[in-house]
Amino acid sequence: MILGFALAGRTLEQTLFTVWEMILIAFLVGCPFNAFEVPIRQAFCVQWWGRGFANAIARSASISMGARVWERR
């Protein structure tokens, strides 16, 4: 929320961000989401829909990781 207000304030002031500021904001916004929200959501989904959903999560993760590996070759 704080980062959103900082981004909105700078936008309303019509001042430009430097590249390192944009990288820092993207990093700080993305870290909590990937570190906390995604695993918690996946754990709750497994509890709600059963173990079959865990297999779907694993397949989805393996496909996306495989695509990343394929892209880097």
LOFI-468040 format. One record per atom (N, C-alpha, C, O, CB): residue number from 1; atom name; x, z, y. Coordinates in steps of 0.1 Angstrom, whole numbers, m for minus. Each point is the difference from the previous one (the first is absolute). Glycine has a CB too. Layout:
// residues N
<node NUM,CA,<X,Z,Y>>
...
END
This chain:
// residues 73
<node 1,N,<8,0,m12>>
<node 1,CA,<m8,0,12>>
<node 1,C,<9,0,13>>
<node 1,O,<m3,m7,9>>
<node 1,CB,<m15,19,m22>>
<node 2,N,<28,m4,12>>
<node 2,CA,<9,1,12>>
<node 2,C,<7,m14,2>>
<node 2,O,<1,m4,11>>
<node 2,CB,<3,29,m15>>
<node 3,N,<0,m31,m7>>
<node 3,CA,<7,m13,1>>
<node 3,C,<m10,m11,6>>
<node 3,O,<4,m9,7>>
<node 3,CB,<11,15,m26>>
<node 4,N,<m28,m5,15>>
<node 4,CA,<m10,m9,5>>
<node 4,C,<m2,2,15>>
<node 4,O,<m1,m10,7>>
<node 4,CB,<m10,11,m30>>
<node 5,N,<11,12,27>>
<node 5,CA,<m1,2,15>>
<node 5,C,<12,m5,7>>
<node 5,O,<m1,m6,11>>
<node 5,CB,<m14,26,m16>>
<node 6,N,<26,m18,m1>>
<node 6,CA,<13,m5,7>>
<node 6,C,<m1,m16,1>>
<node 6,O,<4,m5,10>>
<node 6,CB,<9,25,m19>>
<node 7,N,<m17,m26,m2>>
<node 7,CA,<m1,m15,0>>
<node 7,C,<m10,m4,10>>
<node 7,O,<2,m10,8>>
<node 7,CB,<5,9,m32>>
<node 8,N,<m19,8,25>>
<node 8,CA,<m10,m4,9>>
<node 8,C,<4,2,15>>
<node 8,O,<m2,m8,9>>
<node 8,CB,<m15,14,m26>>
<node 9,N,<24,5,19>>
<node 9,CA,<5,3,14>>
<node 9,C,<10,m10,5>>
<node 9,O,<m1,m5,11>>
<node 9,CB,<m3,29,m16>>
<node 10,N,<13,m28,m4>>
<node 10,CA,<10,m10,4>>
<node 10,C,<m7,m14,2>>
<node 10,O,<4,m7,9>>
<node 10,CB,<14,20,m21>>
<node 11,N,<m28,m15,4>>
<node 11,CA,<m7,m13,2>>
<node 11,C,<m8,0,13>>
<node 11,O,<0,m10,7>>
<node 11,CB,<m2,8,m32>>
<node 12,N,<m5,13,28>>
<node 12,CA,<m7,0,12>>
<node 12,C,<9,0,13>>
<node 12,O,<m4,m5,10>>
<node 12,CB,<m14,18,m22>>
<node 13,N,<30,m8,11>>
<node 13,CA,<9,0,11>>
<node 13,C,<6,m14,1>>
<node 13,O,<7,m3,10>>
<node 13,CB,<m2,27,m13>>
<node 14,N,<m7,m32,m7>>
<node 14,CA,<6,m14,m1>>
<node 14,C,<15,1,0>>
<node 14,O,<7,m9,7>>
<node 14,CB,<m28,0,4>>
<node 15,N,<27,18,m18>>
<node 15,CA,<14,1,m1>>
<node 15,C,<4,m5,m14>>
<node 15,O,<m8,3,m10>>
<node 15,CB,<10,16,26>>
<node 16,N,<9,m26,m18>>
<node 16,CA,<3,m5,m13>>
<node 16,C,<8,10,m8>>
<node 16,O,<7,8,6>>
<node 16,CB,<m6,m31,4>>
<node 17,N,<m3,22,m23>>
<node 17,CA,<8,9,m9>>
<node 17,C,<13,m8,m3>>
<node 17,O,<0,m12,0>>
<node 17,CB,<m21,23,m10>>
<node 18,N,<32,m3,8>>
<node 18,CA,<12,m6,m5>>
<node 18,C,<m2,m2,m16>>
<node 18,O,<m9,6,m5>>
<node 18,CB,<23,4,24>>
<node 19,N,<m5,m18,m25>>
<node 19,CA,<m1,m2,m14>>
<node 19,C,<1,13,m8>>
<node 19,O,<m7,2,m9>>
<node 19,CB,<16,m25,13>>
<node 20,N,<1,31,0>>
<node 20,CA,<2,13,m8>>
<node 20,C,<m12,9,2>>
<node 20,O,<m3,7,m10>>
<node 20,CB,<27,m9,13>>
<node 21,N,<m31,2,8>>
<node 21,CA,<m12,8,1>>
<node 21,C,<m11,m5,m9>>
<node 21,O,<m8,8,m6>>
<node 21,CB,<14,m3,30>>
<node 22,N,<m8,m18,m25>>
<node 22,CA,<m10,m5,m9>>
<node 22,C,<3,3,m14>>
<node 22,O,<m9,3,m8>>
<node 22,CB,<4,m21,25>>
<node 23,N,<17,17,m21>>
<node 23,CA,<5,3,m14>>
<node 23,C,<m3,14,m3>>
<node 23,O,<m5,4,m10>>
<node 23,CB,<22,m22,11>>
<node 24,N,<m14,27,9>>
<node 24,CA,<m2,14,m2>>
<node 24,C,<m15,4,m1>>
<node 24,O,<m3,8,m9>>
<node 24,CB,<24,m4,22>>
<node 25,N,<m29,m10,m5>>
<node 25,CA,<m14,2,m1>>
<node 25,C,<m6,m5,m13>>
<node 25,O,<m8,7,m7>>
<node 25,CB,<6,m8,32>>
<node 26,N,<6,m11,m30>>
<node 26,CA,<m5,m5,m13>>
<node 26,C,<5,9,m11>>
<node 26,O,<m8,2,m9>>
<node 26,CB,<9,m25,18>>
<node 27,N,<11,28,m8>>
<node 27,CA,<5,9,m11>>
<node 27,C,<m7,13,0>>
<node 27,O,<m4,4,m11>>
<node 27,CB,<26,m15,13>>
<node 28,N,<m25,17,9>>
<node 28,CA,<m7,13,1>>
<node 28,C,<m14,m2,m4>>
<node 28,O,<m6,10,m5>>
<node 28,CB,<22,m2,23>>
<node 29,N,<m22,m19,m15>>
<node 29,CA,<m14,m2,m4>>
<node 29,C,<m1,m2,m15>>
<node 29,O,<m10,4,m6>>
<node 29,CB,<4,m13,29>>
<node 30,N,<15,1,m28>>
<node 30,CA,<m1,m4,m14>>
<node 30,C,<4,11,m10>>
<node 30,O,<m5,0,m11>>
<node 30,CB,<9,m23,18>>
<node 31,N,<6,31,m4>>
<node 31,CA,<5,10,m9>>
<node 31,C,<m11,10,m5>>
<node 31,O,<m1,2,m12>>
<node 31,CB,<23,m4,24>>
<node 32,N,<m29,8,m3>>
<node 32,CA,<m10,10,m6>>
<node 32,C,<m11,m7,m9>>
<node 32,O,<m4,6,m9>>
<node 32,CB,<8,8,30>>
<node 33,N,<m7,m26,m17>>
<node 33,CA,<m10,m8,m8>>
<node 33,C,<5,m2,m14>>
<node 33,O,<m6,3,m10>>
<node 33,CB,<m3,m14,30>>
<node 34,N,<21,5,m21>>
<node 34,CA,<6,m3,m13>>
<node 34,C,<4,13,m8>>
<node 34,O,<m1,0,m12>>
<node 34,CB,<8,m22,21>>
<node 35,N,<m3,32,m2>>
<node 35,CA,<5,12,m7>>
<node 35,C,<m11,9,m5>>
<node 35,O,<1,7,m10>>
<node 35,CB,<20,m9,24>>
<node 36,N,<m32,3,m6>>
<node 36,CA,<m10,10,m3>>
<node 36,C,<m14,m7,m4>>
<node 36,O,<m6,4,m10>>
<node 36,CB,<18,12,25>>
<node 37,N,<m17,m25,m7>>
<node 37,CA,<m13,m4,m2>>
<node 37,C,<m2,m9,m12>>
<node 37,O,<m10,2,m8>>
<node 37,CB,<7,m2,32>>
<node 38,N,<12,m9,m27>>
<node 38,CA,<m2,m9,m12>>
<node 38,C,<1,8,m13>>
<node 38,O,<m9,m2,m8>>
<node 38,CB,<19,m16,21>>
<node 39,N,<0,27,m15>>
<node 39,CA,<0,8,m13>>
<node 39,C,<m13,9,m1>>
<node 39,O,<m5,1,m11>>
<node 39,CB,<30,m2,11>>
<node 40,N,<m29,7,11>>
<node 40,CA,<m12,9,m1>>
<node 40,C,<m12,m8,m3>>
<node 40,O,<m8,4,m9>>
<node 40,CB,<19,11,25>>
<node 41,N,<m13,m27,m10>>
<node 41,CA,<m11,m8,m3>>
<node 41,C,<0,m5,m14>>
<node 41,O,<m11,0,m7>>
<node 41,CB,<10,m7,31>>
<node 42,N,<12,3,m29>>
<node 42,CA,<1,m4,m14>>
<node 42,C,<m3,11,m10>>
<node 42,O,<m7,m2,m10>>
<node 42,CB,<24,m15,17>>
<node 43,N,<m13,29,m4>>
<node 43,CA,<m3,12,m9>>
<node 43,C,<m15,3,0>>
<node 43,O,<m6,2,m10>>
<node 43,CB,<29,7,15>>
<node 44,N,<m29,m10,7>>
<node 44,CA,<m14,3,1>>
<node 44,C,<m8,m11,m8>>
<node 44,O,<m10,2,m6>>
<node 44,CB,<13,10,28>>
<node 45,N,<1,m25,m20>>
<node 45,CA,<m7,m11,m7>>
<node 45,C,<1,2,m15>>
<node 45,O,<m10,m3,m7>>
<node 45,CB,<15,m12,26>>
<node 46,N,<6,19,m24>>
<node 46,CA,<1,3,m15>>
<node 46,C,<m9,11,m4>>
<node 46,O,<m7,m1,m11>>
<node 46,CB,<31,m7,11>>
<node 47,N,<m26,18,8>>
<node 47,CA,<m9,11,m4>>
<node 47,C,<m14,m5,1>>
<node 47,O,<m8,4,m8>>
<node 47,CB,<24,13,17>>
<node 48,N,<m20,m25,1>>
<node 48,CA,<m13,m5,1>>
<node 48,C,<m4,m10,m11>>
<node 48,O,<m11,1,m5>>
<node 48,CB,<12,3,30>>
<node 49,N,<7,m14,m28>>
<node 49,CA,<m3,m11,m8>>
<node 49,C,<6,1,m14>>
<node 49,O,<m2,m9,m8>>
<node 49,CB,<m1,m4,28>>
<node 50,N,<12,22,m23>>
<node 50,CA,<6,2,m13>>
<node 50,C,<13,m7,m1>>
<node 50,O,<6,m6,9>>
<node 50,CB,<m29,7,m18>>
<node 51,N,<28,0,m4>>
<node 51,CA,<14,m5,m2>>
<node 51,C,<1,m15,0>>
<node 51,O,<11,m5,2>>
<node 51,CB,<m8,25,m16>>
<node 52,N,<m13,m27,12>>
<node 52,CA,<0,m15,1>>
<node 52,C,<4,m4,13>>
<node 52,O,<7,m11,2>>
<node 52,CB,<m24,9,m19>>
<node 53,N,<14,9,28>>
<node 53,CA,<3,m3,13>>
<node 53,C,<15,2,2>>
<node 53,O,<7,m8,8>>
<node 53,CB,<m29,14,0>>
<node 54,N,<28,3,m15>>
<node 54,CA,<15,3,1>>
<node 54,C,<7,m13,m5>>
<node 54,O,<11,m3,6>>
<node 54,CB,<m14,28,m8>>
<node 55,N,<m2,m31,m8>>
<node 55,CA,<7,m12,m5>>
<node 55,C,<m1,m11,10>>
<node 55,O,<10,m8,2>>
<node 55,CB,<m16,15,m25>>
<node 56,N,<m5,m8,30>>
<node 56,CA,<m2,m11,10>>
<node 56,C,<10,3,12>>
<node 56,O,<6,m9,5>>
<node 56,CB,<m30,6,m11>>
<node 57,N,<26,16,10>>
<node 57,CA,<10,3,10>>
<node 57,C,<14,m4,m4>>
<node 57,O,<7,m5,8>>
<node 57,CB,<m22,24,0>>
<node 58,N,<18,m16,m21>>
<node 58,CA,<14,m3,m5>>
<node 58,C,<2,m15,0>>
<node 58,O,<11,m5,4>>
<node 58,CB,<m11,26,m18>>
<node 59,N,<m10,m29,10>>
<node 59,CA,<1,m14,0>>
<node 59,C,<2,m6,14>>
<node 59,O,<8,m9,2>>
<node 59,CB,<m22,8,m23>>
<node 60,N,<6,6,30>>
<node 60,CA,<1,m4,14>>
<node 60,C,<14,3,6>>
<node 60,O,<6,m9,6>>
<node 60,CB,<m31,12,m4>>
<node 61,N,<30,9,m5>>
<node 61,CA,<13,3,5>>
<node 61,C,<11,m9,m6>>
<node 61,O,<9,m4,7>>
<node 61,CB,<m17,28,m4>>
<node 62,N,<7,m26,m16>>
<node 62,CA,<10,m8,m7>>
<node 62,C,<0,m15,5>>
<node 62,O,<10,m6,1>>
<node 62,CB,<m12,21,m21>>
<node 63,N,<m10,m20,23>>
<node 63,CA,<m1,m14,5>>
<node 63,C,<6,m1,14>>
<node 63,O,<7,m9,3>>
<node 63,CB,<m28,6,m16>>
<node 64,N,<18,13,22>>
<node 64,CA,<6,0,13>>
<node 64,C,<15,2,0>>
<node 64,O,<7,m7,8>>
<node 64,CB,<m29,15,1>>
<node 65,N,<27,0,m18>>
<node 65,CA,<14,2,m1>>
<node 65,C,<7,m13,m6>>
<node 65,O,<11,m4,5>>
<node 65,CB,<m14,29,m8>>
<node 66,N,<m4,m31,m6>>
<node 66,CA,<5,m12,m6>>
<node 66,C,<1,m11,10>>
<node 66,O,<9,m8,1>>
<node 66,CB,<m18,15,m23>>
<node 67,N,<m1,m8,31>>
<node 67,CA,<0,m10,11>>
<node 67,C,<11,3,10>>
<node 67,O,<6,m10,4>>
<node 67,CB,<m31,7,m7>>
<node 68,N,<28,15,5>>
<node 68,CA,<11,4,9>>
<node 68,C,<14,m5,m6>>
<node 68,O,<8,m5,7>>
<node 68,CB,<m21,24,2>>
<node 69,N,<14,m16,m22>>
<node 69,CA,<13,m4,m7>>
<node 69,C,<1,m15,0>>
<node 69,O,<11,m6,3>>
<node 69,CB,<m12,27,m17>>
<node 70,N,<m10,m28,11>>
<node 70,CA,<0,m15,0>>
<node 70,C,<3,m5,13>>
<node 70,O,<7,m10,1>>
<node 70,CB,<m24,10,m19>>
<node 71,N,<12,6,29>>
<node 71,CA,<3,m5,13>>
<node 71,C,<14,1,4>>
<node 71,O,<5,m8,8>>
<node 71,CB,<m28,14,m2>>
<node 72,N,<30,4,m10>>
<node 72,CA,<14,2,4>>
<node 72,C,<10,m8,m8>>
<node 72,O,<12,m1,4>>
<node 72,CB,<m18,24,2>>
<node 73,N,<2,m30,m17>>
<node 73,CA,<10,m8,m7>>
<node 73,C,<3,m12,7>>
<node 73,O,<9,m8,m5>>
<node 73,CB,<m17,17,m16>>
END
